[in-house]
């Protein structure tokens, strides 16, 4: 049996079924850019939507790990002149660093925080303290 849907190109069918998709994706992208920018993440403007989502997820996990260790993401923001602890500061993105490499470095920093412990005197267990 010949179905008319078999003859409609996928892009046309998608546009017909979800006419607001492009607008929704543009809004989501702008929201991701805004959130990442507020967190001090360096963006170059050529990041793909999926990369922005991966980046936001990595930053969110890092911030959760900081907070779980008693850190404050405001005091320890990338632009802080005197962070409580350098381990609590989101790693800075290098010039022209691919998103995947940056996400990997954020994941590594998050893993280091998982083994991080505060000393009883309120300092950190980090060797840099």
N, C-alpha and C positions, 0 to 999 in steps of 0.2 A: 504494500500500500504506500503510495507516494504522499508524503506529508509536506505541507507548504513550509513548515519550520525547517525542513531539511535543506531548503533552497535559500533561506535567508542567512547571509553572512553573520557570523557570531557577533561582530562588533555592532552591526545594525540591530540585532535581536537584543543585545545587552542595552543599547541606547533606548530602545523602545520599552523595555521592561523597567529600566531605571533611569529616567530622563534627568534626574538631579545628581547623578553619580559624580560628574566632573566638578560640580559646585561643592558637593560634600567632601570630595577628596582635597580640593583646594583649601577649604576651611580647616580640615584636619591637618594639612601640611602647615598652614599658618599658625595653628594652635601649637603644633610640635615645635616649630621654630621659636615661637614666643616663650614657651616653657623652657626650652634648652638655653635660650639666650638669657633668661632670668637666672638660670643656674650657673651662668658664667662659662657655658660651653662655647668654644670657638667654632664657628660655622663658616664655610666658604661659599655657600650658595649653590653648589653643584651636587649636594647630597640627594640621594633618591628617597622617596617616601618610606620604603622599607628600611633603609639605613637610619633614617630619623627615628623610626619606631624602635629599632634595635638600640640606638644610642640612648633614647629616653629610658628604655627599660634598664639598661646598664647603669645609668646615672641614678635612677630610682633605687635600684638594689644597693648601690654604693651608699647613698644617703641613708637608707634603712640600716645598713651595717654601722654607719657612723653614729646614728641615734641610739642603736642598741648598745653601743659602747660608751654612752653618756656624752657623746659629742653633739655639737650644735652646728647645723649646716649653715647658719647665718654667720656665726663667728668664724667658722672654718671655710668660708666661701673662697673660691679661687682668687678673688681680688682683695682678700683680707691682708692687711699689712702685718698683723700679728695674730696668726691663728693659734688656737689653744694647743694644737698638736699638728705638725705637718702631715702625719699619717691620715688625719681627718679631712684633708683638703683634696678635692677631686683633682686627679692628674690633669695637667694642662695638655691640650691637644697641640701637637707639633705642627709646624708650617707644612701644609699640603699632606698631612698624614691621612691616609685612607681611613674611612670610618671603621672598617673591620679591624684594623690594627689598633685604633684608639679604643674601640669597644673591648678588645682583648686586654689592653693595658688597664682599663677600668675594672674588668673582671679580676685581673691579678691583684689589684689594689684592694678590691673587695675581699678576696680570699685572705690577704694579709690581715685585714681587719677582723676576720673571723677568729684568728688566733691571738689577737691583740687583747691584752688585759690591763686594767688600771692597777697601779700599785696602791697599797693601803693609804699612803700619804696623799692621794689624790692626783699624783703624777701619772704618767703613762708607763706602761711596761715596754714602751718602744725604746730602742737603743739610742734614738736621737734625743731623748729627753735628758 
